[in-house]
Every structure is written in structure tokens, then in C-alpha cells.
């Protein structure tokens, strides 16, 4: 299989690199981190309305570009290298995919054009206090009452949930267990009965929130049409895991680049520290891991584009390996920088925090390796 991007995909990456180098500098990232939203609205407008990145995987019939997972992987690798703080991942990789996988035509027409243009900031609210990342961990309930559903429960670690215009909420029929009885609902973020609060996070470049559902009454039309809500959610999470793996590859590559650059400049005992064998070994090991992670990410994107039956296994393989790689490269880069690495003036500590946050987001490596082991009959 040829993992090389074609001319149009390379052009997308080239434009993304140039734009982010000019408009998403580390200084602007630090400014955005201090705001209540956690991102720069002007940058978000440019990403959506001007560049059309939010429309990449949305079909043309809903105002999108009609591209696919490979283009998304290509773009997210570049965005991950810059630690772009925005609602992009929550809106495009979580909420939009949930609508595409499980929504009906009316719901898609109502929400996808807004996501494609960047006017609608959306997210997926499915994790809870039990810390489970699979559909069977959902405890929030959706009780049928007449022509409505009443939602009760608390969602945690919801990316960008404190300001999202649209929430895709996962809940289950009362008394159901496992993956059975799971439903997805498209609910406006300011809907009555919903209480939201931002959570303190280690990684300030990706905000998270708690969503409390206090008897929120929604019409039956809010329920996505997927006949099996658990399967629709699982597929959405597999697609998101592949997207996150691509972002992690970009972050890992930047950590390697920063380590090499610093090792060439930092002089100790009369020569650059990069000339010492121990530092050379660290950088060489990082490079091998990054290239292996890149191959895993690209292959996962190809499998998602072909909609193959092996996608759940490949998604978990990519997420597990890319999580390990990003955190390892961030930690090693921090070590090579020494004490200054965790000071505010240097960017490496921002990547270390993102690496740790991304490692656990959507399931840590142990969780995904267990999924792989079960899929091939080893557990």
C-alpha cells in the first residue's frame, strides 16, 4: 500500500503549515489559553469560514468539501504539530461524525452545514464519572415520556462542552445494560435542564467540561435515527481515535524537532550536547518511534477511508502506539532541554501536557491494547 499523499493532499498540508506558522504562533496560543473560551475566535473563524477545514469530511450536500479520513489525517498531523487550540476536534472528529454515522436526513440538514462553516461549535458528551470509554459505560438515562425523552445524568471530560452550541448526548434506556439500549441525542447547548461548567485541566490547550442533565426534556426528533446507538457511538469513537492518533504524530514530530534543535544549540563542556552519545541515542529512538507511529496513523486513515471491517482493531492499534510515542517523545524532549524545559518560556512543557491529556483521552494505551487482544482472540 502506498502511504504517500497525492498532490491535492500535499497542497492542503502545505497551506495548513503556512497559515498556522503565521496565525497560530506559540505567543497567540498562550494568549488563547488564558481566556474563558480557551481558543482565539478570530483564528477559529479563519479555520472555518475562510479555509474550510471544518468542512473537510462533511459531504457536499451538507455544505462540506466531501473529502475523507485520509485528508483529515493529513490535516490533523499538521495541526497537532502546532497544538492548535480550537473546537475543531470536538466539532469535526466527534460531533460531525456522530451525525454522519447515526443521524437522519433532517438532523444532518439542520446541523452539518453550521459545523461545516464553523458557525456551530459542537461536541460529543458520552464519558461519565466511571471513567469508561466504551458505550457500555454509559449510565445517563433517557426516559420516554409521551412524545418526549427526559435525560438525566452527568457527563464529564466533555471537550469544549462549556461553550458548545450543539451537544450529541449519549444516554440509555432505563434498565438496559452493555451496548444495548444506548441512544444518541442532538441537543442545543443552552437547552433547559442542562447545566454546564468548565473543568480545570492539565492541558489548557484543550478544554473540558462537566455536563449535568437535570431532567432535560427533549423531543423524540432529537434522537438520532441509528437503530443501534451503541454501534453508532462505537464507530464514531473509532473514527475519533484515528483522528487523534494523527494529531499525536504531529505533536511527537514537533517534540523531536525541538529536542534536536536545542541539542545543537546547548553547549556543555565546550561542545553542543547533541554530540554526546546519550543524547544521540535518545534522538534516534525518538525518530524511530515517530516514523512507526506515522505509518500506523496513515494506515488507519486508509482503513477508515475504505470502511473496512478491521477498522476497530486498527483504530485501537494506532491510538495505543501513537499515544505511547507522543508521550515518550515529549518526556525525552523535556529531559534533553533539562530544567528549562518545564519553564513557561519554553514550549516543550505545553506539548508534554497535551501528550499526557491525549494519552488518556478516548482510552489509554492499555485499554486499546485490550481491545486489540479481544478482537484477535487473545483475551
Backbone torsions as a table, in degrees:
resi	resn	phi	psi	omega
1	UNK	NA	134.8	-179.0
2	UNK	-89.0	117.5	-178.4
3	UNK	-91.9	3.2	-178.3
4	UNK	-72.9	138.8	176.3
5	UNK	-75.6	148.8	177.5
6	UNK	-80.6	-179.7	-173.4
7	UNK	-61.8	-41.0	-178.9
8	UNK	-68.0	-38.7	178.7
9	UNK	-67.5	-39.4	176.8
10	UNK	-66.1	-35.6	177.6
11	UNK	-64.6	-40.7	176.6
12	UNK	-59.4	-44.4	179.7
13	UNK	-66.7	-39.5	179.9
14	UNK	-64.2	-45.3	178.4
15	UNK	-62.6	-41.3	-179.8
16	UNK	-62.9	-44.0	179.2
17	UNK	-61.0	-46.5	-177.9
18	UNK	-63.9	-45.3	-178.3
19	UNK	-64.1	-47.3	-176.6
20	UNK	-68.8	-33.4	177.0
21	UNK	-61.7	-32.8	-177.9
22	UNK	-89.2	-36.1	-170.3
23	UNK	-112.6	-8.1	-177.5
24	UNK	-127.9	50.3	-179.7
25	UNK	-68.5	166.2	178.3
26	UNK	-61.4	-34.5	179.7
27	UNK	-65.0	-43.0	179.2
28	UNK	-70.0	-32.7	176.0
29	UNK	-63.1	-43.3	-179.9
30	UNK	-65.6	-35.3	176.2
31	UNK	-65.7	-43.4	-179.6
32	UNK	-64.6	-35.2	-179.1
33	UNK	-61.4	-25.9	-176.8
34	UNK	-85.7	-7.9	-176.8
35	UNK	-87.9	165.5	179.9
36	UNK	-65.8	-39.1	179.8
37	UNK	-71.5	-37.2	-178.1
38	UNK	88.9	8.7	176.4
39	UNK	-151.3	166.5	-179.4
40	UNK	-92.6	111.6	-178.7
41	UNK	-58.0	-33.9	-180.0
42	UNK	-66.9	-42.3	177.2
43	UNK	-63.4	-40.9	179.4
44	UNK	-62.4	-40.1	178.4
45	UNK	-62.6	-41.3	179.5
46	UNK	-66.2	-41.9	179.7
47	UNK	-61.4	-40.7	-176.6
48	UNK	-86.2	-66.8	-172.0
49	UNK	-70.4	-35.2	-174.0
50	UNK	-92.9	-47.1	-176.2
51	UNK	-91.5	-24.3	178.5
52	UNK	75.0	20.8	-179.3
53	UNK	-65.8	-32.7	-179.9
54	UNK	-68.7	-11.6	-177.9
55	UNK	-101.9	2.7	-170.5
56	UNK	-53.5	-52.0	-173.7
57	UNK	-98.8	3.4	-179.7
58	UNK	-88.3	131.7	-178.3
59	UNK	-57.8	153.5	-178.5
60	UNK	-61.4	-30.4	-179.0
61	UNK	-65.8	-14.6	177.8
62	UNK	-115.8	23.2	176.7
63	UNK	86.6	11.1	-178.6
64	UNK	-97.3	-173.2	179.7
65	UNK	-93.7	-15.0	176.6
66	UNK	71.6	25.2	176.9
67	UNK	-88.0	-164.6	-173.0
68	UNK	-138.6	-168.0	-177.3
69	UNK	-60.0	-33.1	-179.3
70	UNK	-64.7	-44.4	177.7
71	UNK	-64.3	-36.7	178.3
72	UNK	-65.6	-42.5	176.3
73	UNK	-60.3	-44.0	-179.9
74	UNK	-60.5	-41.1	-178.6
75	UNK	-73.7	-43.3	-175.8
76	UNK	-67.5	-29.5	176.0
77	UNK	-61.6	-41.1	178.5
78	UNK	-69.1	-42.5	179.5
79	UNK	-65.0	-37.4	178.6
80	UNK	-64.3	-31.5	178.8
81	UNK	-66.8	-24.5	-178.0
82	UNK	-103.6	0.3	-177.8
83	UNK	53.2	45.6	-176.7
84	UNK	-60.2	122.9	177.5
85	UNK	-93.6	110.6	-178.4
86	UNK	-167.0	168.0	175.8
87	UNK	-80.3	17.9	-174.2
88	UNK	-60.3	-52.2	-175.3
89	UNK	-63.2	-45.7	-178.9
90	UNK	-62.8	-42.0	-175.3
91	UNK	-75.6	-48.4	-171.6
92	UNK	-87.4	-45.6	-172.3
93	UNK	-87.0	-20.3	179.6
94	UNK	-109.1	-68.4	-172.7
95	UNK	-65.9	-48.2	-178.2
96	UNK	-61.5	-41.4	178.6
97	UNK	-64.7	-37.4	178.2
98	UNK	-62.6	-40.8	178.0
99	UNK	-67.8	-40.5	-179.9
100	UNK	-67.4	-36.4	-178.3
101	UNK	-77.2	-42.8	-171.0
102	UNK	-119.2	-8.4	-174.9
103	UNK	-81.1	158.3	174.0
104	UNK	-92.2	177.6	-174.6
105	UNK	-62.2	-40.2	-179.6
106	UNK	-63.2	-44.2	-179.6
107	UNK	-66.9	-39.5	178.5
108	UNK	-64.5	-44.0	178.9
109	UNK	-66.0	-30.4	-178.1
110	UNK	-75.1	-36.1	-169.7
111	UNK	-114.5	-35.1	-172.8
112	UNK	-65.1	-39.2	177.3
113	UNK	-58.9	-38.2	178.8
114	UNK	-67.1	-38.3	176.4
115	UNK	-66.5	-41.5	-179.3
116	UNK	-60.9	-37.1	-178.8
117	UNK	-84.0	-13.1	-177.2
118	UNK	88.5	0.4	-179.8
119	UNK	-75.4	-27.6	179.4
120	UNK	-108.0	119.4	174.9
121	UNK	-95.3	122.1	-172.3
122	UNK	-128.2	164.1	177.4
123	UNK	-156.1	171.8	179.0
124	UNK	-114.9	121.2	180.0
125	UNK	-106.1	102.8	-177.6
126	UNK	-136.9	-27.8	-178.2
127	UNK	-76.8	152.4	-178.6
128	UNK	-135.7	-175.5	-173.5
129	UNK	-63.9	-19.4	179.6
130	UNK	-72.6	-10.9	176.5
131	UNK	76.3	10.7	-179.8
132	UNK	-80.0	144.8	-179.9
133	UNK	-112.3	10.1	-179.5
134	UNK	-115.5	161.8	-177.5
135	UNK	-56.5	-30.6	-177.8
136	UNK	-68.2	-13.5	179.3
137	UNK	-84.5	-1.3	-178.2
138	UNK	-74.2	127.5	179.6
139	UNK	-116.9	-19.1	177.1
140	UNK	-59.9	144.3	-175.1
141	UNK	-111.2	152.5	174.6
142	UNK	-125.2	100.4	-175.7
143	UNK	-95.3	125.0	179.3
144	UNK	-74.5	129.4	176.9
145	UNK	-137.9	101.9	-177.1
146	UNK	63.7	-125.7	179.7
147	UNK	-95.5	11.3	-178.3
148	UNK	-119.1	170.3	168.1
149	UNK	-121.2	143.2	176.8
150	UNK	-112.0	119.9	-175.8
151	UNK	-98.9	130.4	177.2
152	UNK	-135.4	140.8	178.2
153	UNK	142.6	178.6	-179.5
154	UNK	-130.9	127.5	176.9
155	UNK	-104.9	136.6	-179.3
156	UNK	-122.0	164.1	177.0
157	UNK	54.2	41.1	179.7
158	UNK	-87.2	112.7	-177.5
159	UNK	-61.9	125.7	177.9
160	UNK	59.0	24.6	-176.7
161	UNK	-71.8	-20.3	-176.1
162	UNK	-74.7	-14.2	178.6
163	UNK	-131.7	0.5	-175.8
164	UNK	-59.4	137.6	177.0
165	UNK	-77.1	-26.0	-178.6
166	UNK	-133.8	132.2	175.2
167	UNK	-114.0	126.9	168.2
168	UNK	-95.2	105.8	-172.0
169	UNK	-100.9	131.0	176.1
170	UNK	-98.2	128.0	177.6
171	UNK	-145.5	170.8	-177.5
172	UNK	-130.7	157.4	175.2
173	UNK	-63.7	137.2	178.4
174	UNK	-53.7	132.8	178.1
175	UNK	86.9	-8.5	179.8
176	UNK	-80.1	160.8	-177.7
177	UNK	-137.0	159.0	176.3
178	UNK	64.8	-143.1	179.7
179	UNK	-81.5	-15.1	-177.7
180	UNK	-74.7	147.0	175.9
181	UNK	80.9	6.3	-179.9
182	UNK	-82.9	135.5	177.1
183	UNK	-128.4	153.1	175.2
184	UNK	-115.7	138.2	-178.2
185	UNK	-127.2	135.8	173.7
186	UNK	-93.5	111.3	-172.8
187	UNK	-128.5	129.6	174.4
188	UNK	-56.9	143.4	-176.6
189	UNK	-62.7	-27.7	-178.6
190	UNK	-99.2	21.4	-178.0
191	UNK	-64.7	141.4	178.1
192	UNK	-56.9	140.6	-180.0
193	UNK	91.7	0.0	178.6
194	UNK	-111.2	125.9	178.0
195	UNK	-116.6	130.7	-175.8
196	UNK	-125.4	142.8	173.6
197	UNK	-148.1	140.7	178.7
198	UNK	-72.3	142.7	178.8
199	UNK	-102.2	147.0	172.9
200	UNK	-68.6	133.9	-176.6
201	UNK	-130.2	149.0	175.1
202	UNK	-65.7	-43.5	-179.7
203	UNK	-93.9	103.1	-178.7
204	UNK	-78.3	-4.4	178.5
205	UNK	-87.2	-8.6	175.2
206	UNK	-138.0	100.6	-175.1
207	UNK	-77.6	152.0	178.0
208	UNK	-132.7	159.9	-175.6
209	UNK	-143.3	164.6	171.9
210	UNK	-107.0	132.4	-179.3
211	UNK	-116.7	113.2	179.0
212	UNK	-100.3	127.3	179.0
213	UNK	-104.3	105.5	-177.2
214	UNK	-104.2	77.6	-179.9
215	UNK	61.3	39.7	-179.2
216	UNK	-69.3	118.0	-178.0
217	UNK	-93.5	122.3	179.7
218	UNK	-126.0	149.8	178.8
219	UNK	-70.0	157.0	178.9
220	UNK	-59.1	-26.3	179.5
221	UNK	-67.5	-13.9	178.1
222	UNK	-76.6	-20.3	-179.4
223	UNK	-72.8	128.6	176.5
224	UNK	-65.6	150.9	-170.2
225	UNK	-80.5	-2.0	-178.4
226	UNK	-54.1	126.3	179.9
227	UNK	-66.6	-27.3	177.0
228	UNK	-124.6	94.6	-177.0
229	UNK	-63.3	-33.5	178.6
230	UNK	-64.2	-42.4	178.9
231	UNK	-67.4	-39.6	178.6
232	UNK	-63.3	-41.7	178.4
233	UNK	-65.9	-43.2	-179.9
234	UNK	-60.5	-42.2	179.1
235	UNK	-66.0	-40.8	177.5
236	UNK	-59.6	-42.4	-179.1
237	UNK	-69.4	-33.5	175.8
238	UNK	-65.0	-43.7	177.5
239	UNK	-62.9	-39.4	179.0
240	UNK	-67.3	-37.3	178.8
241	UNK	-63.2	-39.5	177.7
242	UNK	-65.6	-40.7	178.0
243	UNK	-64.0	-43.6	-179.5
244	UNK	-65.7	-36.0	177.9
245	UNK	-61.0	-40.8	178.5
246	UNK	-63.5	-42.5	177.8
247	UNK	-61.8	-39.8	179.5
248	UNK	-65.4	-35.4	177.2
249	UNK	-61.1	-44.2	178.3
250	UNK	-61.2	-41.8	178.1
251	UNK	-65.1	-40.8	-180.0
252	UNK	-64.6	-41.1	178.2
253	UNK	-62.0	-40.9	179.6
254	UNK	-66.4	-37.5	176.8
255	UNK	-61.4	-42.0	176.7
256	UNK	-63.1	-44.7	-179.8
257	UNK	-61.0	-43.2	179.5
258	UNK	-65.0	-38.8	-180.0
259	UNK	-64.8	-45.5	-179.9
260	UNK	-63.9	-43.8	-179.8
261	UNK	-61.4	-44.3	-179.3
262	UNK	-68.0	-37.8	-179.2
263	UNK	-65.2	-26.7	177.0
264	UNK	-78.0	-27.9	-174.7
265	UNK	-93.3	-35.4	-174.3
266	UNK	-75.4	119.3	-178.4
267	UNK	-104.1	131.2	177.1
268	UNK	-142.4	136.6	-177.6
269	UNK	56.6	33.3	172.9
270	UNK	84.6	6.6	178.3
271	UNK	-152.3	158.9	-179.5
272	UNK	-59.9	141.1	-178.0
273	UNK	-66.6	-19.5	177.3
274	UNK	-65.7	-14.6	178.7
275	UNK	-83.3	-10.0	179.3
276	UNK	-80.8	140.8	-173.9
277	UNK	-61.1	-38.8	-178.3
278	UNK	-61.4	-40.0	179.1
279	UNK	-70.4	-39.2	177.6
280	UNK	-59.4	-43.1	-179.4
281	UNK	-63.9	-42.0	178.5
282	UNK	-59.6	-47.1	-177.9
283	UNK	-66.6	-38.2	179.1
284	UNK	-65.2	-42.8	178.3
285	UNK	-63.4	-40.0	178.1
286	UNK	-62.5	-42.4	-178.6
287	UNK	-62.8	-43.2	179.2
288	UNK	-61.2	-43.4	179.9
289	UNK	-65.4	-41.7	-179.6
290	UNK	-62.6	-44.9	-179.5
291	UNK	-65.3	-37.4	177.4
292	UNK	-67.3	-41.1	178.3
293	UNK	-64.8	-38.8	178.8
294	UNK	-62.1	-42.6	178.0
295	UNK	-62.7	-42.2	179.3
296	UNK	-63.3	-41.4	-179.3
297	UNK	-65.9	-46.8	-179.3
298	UNK	-63.4	-41.8	179.5
299	UNK	-63.7	-41.4	178.3
300	UNK	-61.4	-40.1	177.3
301	UNK	-62.1	-39.5	178.0
302	UNK	-65.9	-41.3	179.0
303	UNK	-63.6	-42.2	178.3
304	UNK	-63.3	-38.8	-179.9
305	UNK	-66.0	-34.0	179.7
306	UNK	-85.4	-7.6	179.0
307	UNK	57.0	44.1	-177.9
308	UNK	-77.7	156.4	-179.7
309	UNK	-68.4	-16.6	-179.9
310	UNK	-85.2	3.5	-174.3
311	UNK	-55.8	-44.7	179.6
312	UNK	-57.0	-41.7	179.7
313	UNK	-67.5	-46.2	-178.4
314	UNK	-66.6	-38.0	178.2
315	UNK	-60.5	-43.1	179.6
316	UNK	-69.3	-38.3	176.3
317	UNK	-59.9	-47.0	-178.8
318	UNK	-64.5	-46.1	-178.6
319	UNK	-62.4	-44.0	-178.8
320	UNK	-63.2	-48.3	-175.8
321	UNK	-70.4	-42.2	-178.7
322	UNK	-69.1	-32.2	175.5
323	UNK	-63.7	-47.0	178.6
324	UNK	-61.1	-42.7	-177.1
325	UNK	-65.0	-47.6	-178.1
326	UNK	-61.5	-46.7	-178.5
327	UNK	-66.6	-39.8	178.6
328	UNK	-62.4	-46.0	-178.8
329	UNK	-66.1	-38.5	178.5
330	UNK	-65.2	-42.3	-179.6
331	UNK	-67.2	-42.4	-179.9
332	UNK	-68.3	-38.4	177.0
333	UNK	-62.7	-39.3	177.3
334	UNK	-62.3	-42.3	179.9
335	UNK	-64.6	-41.3	-179.6
336	UNK	-66.2	-35.1	177.2
337	UNK	-71.6	-22.4	-178.9
338	UNK	75.7	-151.8	-175.3
339	UNK	-60.7	-29.9	-178.0
340	UNK	-72.7	-15.3	-175.2
341	UNK	-61.5	-29.4	-178.4
342	UNK	-104.0	17.2	174.5
343	UNK	-87.9	157.5	-176.3
344	UNK	-62.7	-28.8	-175.0
345	UNK	-70.2	-24.9	-178.8
346	UNK	-100.2	145.1	-175.6
347	UNK	-80.9	-16.3	-171.3
348	UNK	-60.4	-30.9	-179.3
349	UNK	-69.6	-27.6	176.4
350	UNK	-66.2	-39.3	178.4
351	UNK	-70.7	-35.1	177.6
352	UNK	-61.9	-42.4	179.8
353	UNK	-68.9	-41.4	177.2
354	UNK	-63.8	-39.7	-179.6
355	UNK	-61.5	-42.3	180.0
356	UNK	-69.0	-41.2	178.2
357	UNK	-63.5	-45.0	-178.5
358	UNK	-70.0	-27.5	179.2
359	UNK	-60.5	-39.7	-177.7
360	UNK	-91.9	-25.8	-178.1
361	UNK	-63.0	131.9	-178.0
362	UNK	67.3	15.3	177.7
363	UNK	109.1	129.4	-178.9
364	UNK	-77.4	171.4	-177.4
365	UNK	-56.2	-37.3	179.5
366	UNK	-62.1	-41.8	178.4
367	UNK	-61.2	-45.1	-176.3
368	UNK	-73.9	-32.2	175.6
369	UNK	-67.1	-34.7	176.2
370	UNK	-65.0	-39.4	176.7
371	UNK	-60.6	-43.3	179.9
372	UNK	-64.0	-45.1	-179.0
373	UNK	-59.8	-40.5	179.0
374	UNK	-67.9	-37.6	-177.1
375	UNK	-68.0	-26.0	-179.4
376	UNK	-106.6	12.1	172.5
377	UNK	80.7	21.1	180.0
378	UNK	-96.6	-4.7	-179.0
379	UNK	-144.7	NA	NA
